Amino acid sequence: MLRTLSYLFLIPYWIWLMLVFLAFLVTSSLAGLILIPILGKRAHEPMMAVYKFWSFTFFLCSGIRIRSTNREILFDNLPCIVVSNHGSNLDMFIGAYGLPLSVKPMAKVQLKKMPLLGFLFSTVCVLVDRSNKESRDKSSRAMIAEIRNGKTIFIYPEGTRNKGDKPLNDFYDGAFRFAIESQRPIVAMCSINARKLNPSDSYAVRPGTIRIRYMGPYSTAGLTKEDLPKLKEQIYSDMYATILQEDPMYRHLL
């Protein structure tokens, strides 16, 4: 009975957030349609500014507070490769909120099929089809070029949303290979409590607090591809332990 009443109470809240999200989709798409033909590649940072504005707006309207810890680790080491856990649909706003305008995210090409949202992802992301070697190679070359041109790279090394019971899924090699090839540091970004406020298998959102903890930097100076497994294992272990200790969703695993 109490659960039913709580859902009834949240219905107006969810309708409100749907309207906010639709406003984000429409206004951001219009901005892209105007800025990209005029500015070309130079439209990247203005579009990121649009997304950052909407991330602040969405969290304000949803009653979700963002608390950042060790943010200086990121901004003292730009450009770098940022890796983050991925367990919630809120992550698209968390990334825009917590990262610099010069960031270049990598995203799966399947997102391009989503109406409007797919267009928005394509305006700022390098899209990759992980099932296609040619697509993986092309996106790898693009990401290396971006970081050498001063862009910060943002990747979810799990590849897709974590819908399991563990704090993290296994990591792909890509982010760590990019870091070693470019000899730039890695910064880990752990979002804490996002999955509780918006479960990985749901679009329902609740008010609350999300904490972003930055970790590192993890230097790649002098590392070669032979060092990749150890680097990946270290960062995975550190992120796993942090999320396990700090995210209430996983306290039952302690």
VENTA-V221033 format. One record per residue. N is the residue number from 1. RES is the residue in one letter. PSI is psi in whole degrees, 0 to 359 (* if undefined). OMEGA is omega as a letter, one per 20 degrees, with the letter a starting at -180 (NA if undefined). NEAR is the number of other ideal C-beta (glycine too) atoms within 12 Angstrom. Layout:
BEGIN
[[N | RES | PSI | OMEGA | NEAR] [N | RES | PSI | OMEGA | NEAR]]
END
This chain:
BEGIN
[[1 | M | 313 | r | 7] [2 | L | 321 | r | 8] [3 | R | 318 | r | 9] [4 | T | 316 | r | 10] [5 | L | 322 | r | 10] [6 | S | 321 | r | 13] [7 | Y | 319 | r | 15] [8 | L | 321 | r | 13] [9 | F | 327 | a | 14] [10 | L | 346 | a | 20] [11 | I | 311 | r | 15] [12 | P | 323 | r | 12] [13 | Y | 315 | r | 22] [14 | W | 322 | r | 23] [15 | I | 317 | r | 14] [16 | W | 314 | a | 20] [17 | L | 326 | r | 32] [18 | M | 320 | r | 20] [19 | L | 319 | r | 18] [20 | V | 316 | a | 27] [21 | F | 320 | r | 29] [22 | L | 320 | r | 19] [23 | A | 320 | r | 20] [24 | F | 311 | a | 32] [25 | L | 313 | a | 27] [26 | V | 310 | a | 21] [27 | T | 323 | r | 22] [28 | S | 322 | r | 37] [29 | S | 318 | r | 28] [30 | L | 319 | r | 19] [31 | A | 318 | r | 28] [32 | G | 318 | a | 30] [33 | L | 333 | r | 20] [34 | I | 312 | a | 17] [35 | L | 319 | a | 24] [36 | I | 315 | r | 24] [37 | P | 330 | a | 13] [38 | I | 314 | a | 14] [39 | L | 343 | a | 17] [40 | G | 229 | a | 12] [41 | K | 337 | r | 20] [42 | R | 354 | r | 13] [43 | A | 351 | a | 23] [44 | H | 306 | a | 31] [45 | E | 319 | r | 24] [46 | P | 322 | r | 25] [47 | M | 322 | r | 39] [48 | M | 325 | r | 34] [49 | A | 322 | r | 23] [50 | V | 314 | a | 32] [51 | Y | 324 | r | 38] [52 | K | 318 | r | 29] [53 | F | 315 | a | 23] [54 | W | 332 | r | 31] [55 | S | 316 | r | 32] [56 | F | 315 | a | 23] [57 | T | 315 | a | 24] [58 | F | 314 | a | 35] [59 | F | 323 | r | 34] [60 | L | 313 | a | 19] [61 | C | 334 | a | 24] [62 | S | 353 | a | 34] [63 | G | 23 | r | 20] [64 | I | 123 | r | 34] [65 | R | 139 | r | 18] [66 | I | 126 | r | 31] [67 | R | 123 | a | 22] [68 | S | 140 | r | 24] [69 | T | 132 | r | 21] [70 | N | 37 | a | 23] [71 | R | 333 | a | 24] [72 | E | 335 | r | 14] [73 | I | 320 | r | 26] [74 | L | 306 | a | 35] [75 | F | 345 | r | 22] [76 | D | 355 | a | 16] [77 | N | 24 | r | 28] [78 | L | 146 | i | 26] [79 | P | 151 | a | 33] [80 | C | 181 | r | 39] [81 | I | 123 | r | 48] [82 | V | 128 | r | 49] [83 | V | 141 | a | 47] [84 | S | 153 | r | 47] [85 | N | 158 | a | 49] [86 | H | 100 | a | 39] [87 | G | 10 | a | 39] [88 | S | 151 | r | 36] [89 | N | 344 | r | 29] [90 | L | 348 | a | 42] [91 | D | 330 | a | 34] [92 | M | 325 | r | 38] [93 | F | 325 | r | 38] [94 | I | 317 | r | 42] [95 | G | 314 | r | 41] [96 | A | 323 | a | 35] [97 | Y | 317 | a | 35] [98 | G | 357 | a | 41] [99 | L | 159 | a | 42] [100 | P | 164 | r | 31] [101 | L | 336 | a | 25] [102 | S | 9 | a | 28] [103 | V | 146 | r | 40] [104 | K | 104 | a | 39] [105 | P | 156 | r | 45] [106 | M | 136 | a | 43] [107 | A | 157 | r | 35] [108 | K | 142 | a | 32] [109 | V | 337 | a | 24] [110 | Q | 334 | r | 21] [111 | L | 336 | a | 29] [112 | K | 340 | a | 22] [113 | K | 347 | a | 15] [114 | M | 130 | a | 20] [115 | P | 134 | r | 14] [116 | L | 307 | a | 24] [117 | L | 322 | r | 26] [118 | G | 320 | r | 21] [119 | F | 318 | a | 25] [120 | L | 318 | r | 36] [121 | F | 320 | a | 32] [122 | S | 341 | a | 26] [123 | T | 335 | a | 37] [124 | V | 346 | a | 39] [125 | C | 155 | r | 36] [126 | V | 120 | a | 36] [127 | L | 140 | a | 30] [128 | V | 140 | r | 35] [129 | D | 103 | a | 22] [130 | R | 346 | r | 26] [131 | S | 355 | a | 13] [132 | N | 117 | a | 15] [133 | K | 320 | a | 12] [134 | E | 319 | r | 14] [135 | S | 319 | r | 21] [136 | R | 317 | a | 25] [137 | D | 318 | a | 17] [138 | K | 316 | a | 19] [139 | S | 326 | r | 33] [140 | S | 315 | r | 28] [141 | R | 321 | a | 20] [142 | A | 319 | a | 26] [143 | M | 319 | r | 37] [144 | I | 318 | r | 29] [145 | A | 320 | a | 20] [146 | E | 314 | a | 31] [147 | I | 328 | r | 37] [148 | R | 339 | r | 18] [149 | N | 11 | r | 18] [150 | G | 6 | r | 20] [151 | K | 145 | r | 35] [152 | T | 134 | a | 41] [153 | I | 137 | r | 47] [154 | F | 125 | a | 44] [155 | I | 141 | r | 45] [156 | Y | 102 | a | 39] [157 | P | 347 | r | 39] [158 | E | 341 | r | 32] [159 | G | 321 | r | 27] [160 | T | 175 | a | 24] [161 | R | 139 | r | 29] [162 | N | 112 | r | 33] [163 | K | 10 | a | 17] [164 | G | 190 | a | 20] [165 | D | 350 | a | 15] [166 | K | 157 | r | 23] [167 | P | 330 | a | 33] [168 | L | 147 | r | 37] [169 | N | 171 | r | 24] [170 | D | 150 | a | 16] [171 | F | 144 | r | 34] [172 | Y | 166 | a | 27] [173 | D | 339 | a | 27] [174 | G | 307 | a | 35] [175 | A | 322 | a | 46] [176 | F | 328 | r | 35] [177 | R | 317 | r | 36] [178 | F | 318 | a | 44] [179 | A | 317 | a | 42] [180 | I | 318 | a | 31] [181 | E | 325 | a | 26] [182 | S | 350 | a | 29] [183 | Q | 35 | r | 22] [184 | R | 152 | a | 35] [185 | P | 162 | r | 35] [186 | I | 136 | r | 47] [187 | V | 128 | r | 43] [188 | A | 137 | a | 45] [189 | M | 109 | a | 48] [190 | C | 121 | r | 43] [191 | S | 126 | a | 49] [192 | I | 126 | r | 38] [193 | N | 358 | a | 33] [194 | A | 322 | a | 44] [195 | R | 333 | r | 37] [196 | K | 322 | a | 29] [197 | L | 333 | r | 36] [198 | N | 95 | a | 33] [199 | P | 152 | a | 21] [200 | S | 337 | a | 27] [201 | D | 22 | a | 14] [202 | S | 157 | r | 18] [203 | Y | 358 | a | 16] [204 | A | 134 | a | 23] [205 | V | 146 | r | 32] [206 | R | 152 | r | 27] [207 | P | 158 | r | 24] [208 | G | 201 | a | 24] [209 | T | 131 | r | 23] [210 | I | 132 | r | 43] [211 | R | 135 | r | 29] [212 | I | 117 | r | 41] [213 | R | 121 | r | 34] [214 | Y | 138 | a | 35] [215 | M | 148 | a | 35] [216 | G | 209 | i | 32] [217 | P | 155 | r | 30] [218 | Y | 108 | a | 34] [219 | S | 143 | r | 21] [220 | T | 9 | a | 33] [221 | A | 123 | r | 17] [222 | G | 357 | r | 10] [223 | L | 152 | r | 25] [224 | T | 177 | a | 17] [225 | K | 337 | r | 17] [226 | E | 338 | a | 11] [227 | D | 354 | a | 23] [228 | L | 311 | a | 26] [229 | P | 319 | a | 18] [230 | K | 318 | r | 18] [231 | L | 313 | r | 35] [232 | K | 317 | a | 35] [233 | E | 319 | a | 20] [234 | Q | 313 | a | 25] [235 | I | 320 | r | 39] [236 | Y | 313 | a | 34] [237 | S | 317 | a | 20] [238 | D | 316 | r | 30] [239 | M | 318 | a | 43] [240 | Y | 312 | a | 30] [241 | A | 319 | a | 22] [242 | T | 312 | a | 30] [243 | I | 319 | r | 40] [244 | L | 317 | a | 25] [245 | Q | 326 | a | 19] [246 | E | 339 | a | 29] [247 | D | 118 | a | 34] [248 | P | 340 | a | 22] [249 | M | 335 | a | 31] [250 | Y | 11 | a | 27] [251 | R | 334 | r | 15] [252 | H | 346 | r | 11] [253 | L | 348 | a | 17] [254 | L | * | NA | 13]]
END
